[in-house]
Amino acid sequence: MTEETKNKDYIASFVTYVTTKIQGDTGFRAAMTRADNPDTESQAWRYLVHFCDLGNPWQRLPLGLVGAAIARKRVTQDGTQQLGEALRLCKQSIQDDDDSVERKLRRLLACDSSLELVQVLRPVLQFVQKGERVSLNYAQLLRDVLYFSERVKLQWAKQYYGQKQEGDACTSPE
């Protein structure tokens, strides 16, 4: 089994674990909703310890962030939309010309590390989850946060701005 396959299995198993366990365990759900708050995250450590090294914030904080987002929304299964697409859908649902959604995206794209991203992403996720048409792919989101890079930033921007897919002919703006 390759390292990439192991990582995908680990991420998918975490998302499945949280979406399943929050359905019947109110104590778990309560602890997970606090996992993204620095003052209360320790309440979720007994659950996170099975998926990460608690002493490693590069692992613990992204897991806590995504676990808390799943628990708050009471997600029953993983969605299909990546973050850039979800932000675009939120922008479309806002009736006026408010550019607040694009400002949120630009702030995410300005992050230099996954630790900074975790801090910036928390309120953005709460905003996105209010969208009725949004069905986030939490496994992909967790993967993006854990392996945050220029590639992830470019992907989010392409999803938000709606760049044509590979294989489409390039057209110049007219």
ChimeraX attribute file (.defattr): number of C-alpha atoms within 10 A of each C-alpha:
attribute: neighborCount
match mode: 1-to-1
recipient: residues
	/A:1	5
	/A:2	6
	/A:3	8
	/A:4	9
	/A:5	10
	/A:6	11
	/A:7	12
	/A:8	14
	/A:9	12
	/A:10	15
	/A:11	21
	/A:12	17
	/A:13	14
	/A:14	21
	/A:15	23
	/A:16	16
	/A:17	13
	/A:18	23
	/A:19	21
	/A:20	15
	/A:21	16
	/A:22	23
	/A:23	14
	/A:24	10
	/A:25	10
	/A:26	12
	/A:27	11
	/A:28	18
	/A:29	23
	/A:30	16
	/A:31	21
	/A:32	31
	/A:33	25
	/A:34	22
	/A:35	29
	/A:36	24
	/A:37	16
	/A:38	11
	/A:39	9
	/A:40	14
	/A:41	20
	/A:42	18
	/A:43	16
	/A:44	22
	/A:45	19
	/A:46	11
	/A:47	17
	/A:48	22
	/A:49	12
	/A:50	10
	/A:51	15
	/A:52	17
	/A:53	13
	/A:54	16
	/A:55	9
	/A:56	9
	/A:57	14
	/A:58	18
	/A:59	20
	/A:60	21
	/A:61	25
	/A:62	26
	/A:63	26
	/A:64	27
	/A:65	24
	/A:66	27
	/A:67	28
	/A:68	26
	/A:69	22
	/A:70	24
	/A:71	24
	/A:72	17
	/A:73	13
	/A:74	16
	/A:75	19
	/A:76	15
	/A:77	16
	/A:78	17
	/A:79	14
	/A:80	15
	/A:81	19
	/A:82	21
	/A:83	26
	/A:84	21
	/A:85	22
	/A:86	24
	/A:87	28
	/A:88	21
	/A:89	19
	/A:90	19
	/A:91	20
	/A:92	12
	/A:93	12
	/A:94	13
	/A:95	7
	/A:96	8
	/A:97	8
	/A:98	10
	/A:99	10
	/A:100	11
	/A:101	20
	/A:102	16
	/A:103	11
	/A:104	17
	/A:105	20
	/A:106	13
	/A:107	14
	/A:108	20
	/A:109	17
	/A:110	13
	/A:111	18
	/A:112	12
	/A:113	14
	/A:114	21
	/A:115	18
	/A:116	12
	/A:117	19
	/A:118	22
	/A:119	18
	/A:120	16
	/A:121	22
	/A:122	16
	/A:123	12
	/A:124	17
	/A:125	18
	/A:126	13
	/A:127	14
	/A:128	21
	/A:129	20
	/A:130	11
	/A:131	16
	/A:132	10
	/A:133	13
	/A:134	20
	/A:135	19
	/A:136	22
	/A:137	17
	/A:138	26
	/A:139	23
	/A:140	20
	/A:141	19
	/A:142	22
	/A:143	17
	/A:144	20
	/A:145	24
	/A:146	21
	/A:147	16
	/A:148	18
	/A:149	16
	/A:150	11
	/A:151	11
	/A:152	17
	/A:153	19
	/A:154	13
	/A:155	17
	/A:156	23
	/A:157	22
	/A:158	15
	/A:159	20
	/A:160	21
	/A:161	13
	/A:162	12
	/A:163	12
	/A:164	12
	/A:165	10
	/A:166	7
	/A:167	6
	/A:168	8
	/A:169	8
	/A:170	10
	/A:171	7
	/A:172	5
	/A:173	4
	/A:174	3
